[in-house]
């Protein structure tokens, strides 16, 4: 299976086998203790009550090593010992205020959603105060309806458990790259060279080098990064977004170099995809924000022509059209232009390109920092 070889190791994470309520889990943890932001002032509460349903992480692909497992996110979760959907089988998060207003008894869900990031310290607690026990730690970036608000706390249901999340923690984590799962797709590879410059520079090599540099920068900032290819191999087009979908990545970013028959055309463009499906409007909104932030950062940092943010042409680039998360495709420069080709050949330019893409991603996540949206 080709995709089995595509998953690099997340160097910042290690897999730790643990047993919780009889379930064997592989937890991904950072070797250096990360600050648990909402536990800074929290009392020393103990483990969740024994009555909780602990979801069992499952993975759709088989990691080859424990470290590879750490790069993956759970993609589905079922309450243990039950085949019912999480909402119906809500096994009752411990007693206390969180059970006072079960989801079914509240008025129709208000049109407010909480963006819950997967970040150390984002906990679901039994009540709207850090003194309340931690029912479950958020381990998947998700958007969920807000059931109730109290001060800066939001009551939500997550994986069948109803509890409270601190708004300031969500804000802090949303603005950070820490814990975000980012899939970087170096375009082309193997028999598919992509564009080839006049001096013979191959797009597949440039794309891979920039992607690897970007991956390193993002990992240094705490992100979890998976490349669709780590080497010069051919990866079918649809396998690329499929990998990001399987991993439930926070975003997908494809790296390419441009080419055209007109050799005087040069510059950088960033593409997004707009789906006609209303249900994907939210993804589109975030994709265009992402595209604007990355393009703006690239133009501010690179000495290169600004060709702007563009809608994916025709029916859309497959890698963007098939991605079920915010996604963009960066055309770094033109291999068909001799000046741009010289830039793409330069390690300094490649590094700068990676640096300013990374800054654009940081700007994007900061723009999501408001914990709720309407
Ligand atoms: Zn390309």
Boltz pocket constraint, residues with backbone or C-beta under 6 A from the ligand:
constraints:
  - pocket:
      binder: B
      contacts: [[A, 187], [A, 188], [A, 194], [A, 195], [A, 203], [A, 255], [A, 256], [A, 257]]
      max_distance: 6.0
